[in-house]
Amino acid sequence: MESVDRVPLPRGRGRGQVRGLLLFLLSMLLAGPVQAEIPLALSGTAAEGGLMLGKTAPGATVTLDGAAVRTSSDGDFLLGFGRDAAGTKRLEVTLGHEKAVREIAVADRTFRIERIDGLPKKKVTPDPEALARIKEEKAEMDAAKKTTDAAASYLGGFQWPARGRLSGVYGSQRILNGQPRRPHYGTDVAAPVGTPVKAMAGGRVTFVHPGMFFNGKTVLIDHGLGLRSVYIHLSDTSVKAGDTVTAGTAIGAIGKTGRATGPHLHFALTLGSIPIDPELVLGEMPK
Ligand SMILES: [Zn+2]
């Protein structure tokens, strides 16, 4: 026999409905001010050396672990995680009275140890004259990093700046002629002198140097919102400060100028002062 409850519900709200409403209000209280109304999209890699591309509503305020994150007028933003940044980061996006919160689990990575021997002694332990030159060159480059474009020029996409053999990876602990140095914050592509080097993303050239002590011929590109790429040891440069580039614009050629044992491109990506792993952004080098 089918059993159908034919007892009419009392007028007004049923007890179940009231309980449902209470549960809903309770869940709202427990969830805090989290609202689904603020659009929030994230892509990229949540790992040490990773870069995430974010998009929210124009005018929203973004913070990561309480620190302000720069946004474009379209609501684009970037999150970067350094070499030793593993752990949970709290992303908060606020617009008016609404707030969206995301916990981002940044994965731990293990980095290699690389030994490089046979470097000229003066390039490993510079003399006082060289130290003064290095300091001056650093100041020049730092000055070019004081500002960044407010537009997200990187949105056109990323591409490998050169083709060749990967001869150095991000994050490795370098031991030069037996002396431990700071980790290698870049990717090395070994290829013959003269191999074309292209901009890895759209942006504006902010610095070109004809021959730095360590870096040799150098190009620095600002991709907006604090994202920058640098290309060093070049044999030739074909852009000047102020030039606008898109991903793939020719900027120079592979060389071995500065502190290099053989022809290769060292390129690095930073978000503000955070070193990003280019390989996590670019993926595998196309054949
Ligand atoms: Zn390198």
Residues whose N, C-alpha, C, O or C-beta is under 5 A from the ligand:
A	BS01	ZN	G168 G186 T187 D188 H266
